[in-house]
């Protein structure tokens, strides 16, 4: 009888030990899954592992000067979180090295580059502005000279880049830091509006110029994942107005979710805002522009550009820049 009792006791102890080990292993596995680095959203702290070889190309060397009709553009490489950002400082050809100039920081759109602003630079520099255009890290599949890949880029990595470029601008003796304006096109408009609302930058700029800003990209691409019932795929096609723009990673969607209340978020910026949208844009709508103006308040306005496509072509800029863009910008200068 005693032997039988001891035998049953041993079995119970063994089963308890087995259950404990199983429970410990299960808990450990859950912790491992939660703590996996690739499953954490890095936000602005993400560092791109791809280093663009253009950094070593003499054509894009630090200090190289490109000469155009009426202005020059000088190459500078800016560091941000162990990565390099290709940057052009454009100035009037006859600028005074001892003077300070009002400065525009120009943010390009999704899967694009600093070249978006090539047609604007003659108007901006001709009016006496210093202009800083740059390639976002991971900004495009091709043509981007900065480090990073499009499949790793997020809204927050681009906000981080705007902060880095702004900090760089403030170190330049040629820049009038009391007269800086942020300009953004398409996704660059979304990023510019969010960046300008951060604690780091909300007091750095006199105003915002948003060209066909991609505010609607947030809801269009992230709404189905908002309640957490649909898993975000590792790679996904970004759309605007239902048009496919390019493939990004799941963190891109996570960044949209982080800024899902975009209109509420951008309203923190209290300086003047001008929004322009082409009547033939095709990607974004006038209703979104009205919503943005309502969020910003009395200092904001929008205009529909007759015949304008998503990218304002040179023939549109011939009228748009002198009649609308430059008067707004000039009105912001103290």
Buried (B, 14 or more C-beta within 10 A) or exposed (E): EEEEEEEEEEEEEEEEEEEEEEEEEEEEEEEEEEEEEEEEBBBBEBBBEBBBEBBEEEEBEEEBEEEEEEBBBBBBBBEBBEBBBBBBBBBBEEBEEEEBBBBBBBBBBBBBBBEBBBBBBBBBBBBBBBBBBBBBBBBBEEEBBBBBBBBBBBBBBBBBBBBBBBBBBEEBEBBBBEBBBBBBBBBBBBBBBBBBBBEBBBEBBBBBBBBBBBBBBBBBBBEEBEEEEEEBEEEBEBBBBEEEBBBBBBBBBBBBBBBBEBBEBBBBBBBBBBBBBBEEBBBBBEEBBEBBBEBBEEBBBBBBBEEBBBBBEEEBBEEBBEEBBBEBBEEBBE
